[in-house]
Amino acid sequence: MDFWQHIYEHFDPVAFSIGPFHVHWYGIMYVLALVTALLAAKWYVKHDGYPVDEKRLDGYFIYVEIGVILGARLGYILFYDPHTLWYLSHPWEIFNPFHGGAFTGISGMSYHGAVIGFIIATWLFSKRSKTSFWMWMDLVALSVPVGYIFGRIGNFLNQGLVGRVADVPWSIYVNGTPRHPSQLYEAVLEGVFVAAILFFYRKRQRFEGELIALYAILYGTARFVAEFWREPDIQLGFICCGWVTMGQFLSLLMILVGIVGYYLLYRRGKKPLVSARSDI
């Protein structure tokens, strides 16, 4: 086992170089995540009868990608960067995700910020295309967890978002310290686990928005648990009670939003898409 532990410690995060340009494994995994999520969405559109043509689906994903990138960056600055006000005098650094706030040296992107950007992008697209906002949200709830698996594998290969110090046989060395491979834990919990539950539940969907509400609850729970093995953000540490991380706090908010949203949508009693698609 020590052999593999040390292999990881000396693993090169750069997959290959073309002249002065370096292509990182994380970038490759990020592209795979996007492609896989899009392919999954197309599969669900075809097999579950979503009233969406391929051209419109491709256009929607462009909207979402822009929203996710902007939301992830701005979310990091607001939620994780201790020098948020610094950006008021250096606004050009807002769009530099590799500064990590210019002080930490880590990638400055936030998942929870990406969620906010995704929601705004979906709302704008649904208004522009005059389609159902909740239909898109449910479709994304089914598709995103599949791609998320590759995103976390990318974190692992990039040696980012490292785990806490560990003495388990499968620990990996990061800068000479054995740690949990928490990125892989997250790939399973936030990716495989969430994707599988929603895949098998989708035919029982009772109203529009149910799947995205369940996604918020499931992802929030999976992320909250995974944070116990993930090293707290170095610039923040534990934000409460000596054990609560920012990721856990935001995940609790996500769970709460999912529960409240589920209740309100259920009370609203919208006709479920799965019923409308049953005859297709």
Secondary structure as UniProt FT lines:
FT   HELIX           2..9
FT   STRAND          14..18
FT   TURN            19..20
FT   STRAND          21..24
FT   HELIX           25..48
FT   HELIX           54..79
FT   TURN            82..85
FT   HELIX           86..89
FT   HELIX           91..95
FT   TURN            97..98
FT   TURN            100..103
FT   HELIX           111..129
FT   HELIX           133..157
FT   TURN            158..159
FT   TURN            169..170
FT   STRAND          172..174
FT   TURN            175..176
FT   STRAND          177..179
FT   HELIX           182..186
FT   HELIX           187..193
FT   HELIX           194..201
FT   HELIX           202..204
FT   TURN            208..209
FT   HELIX           210..226
FT   TURN            227..229
FT   TURN            234..236
FT   TURN            241..243
FT   HELIX           246..268
FT   HELIX           273..277
FT   TURN            278..279
//
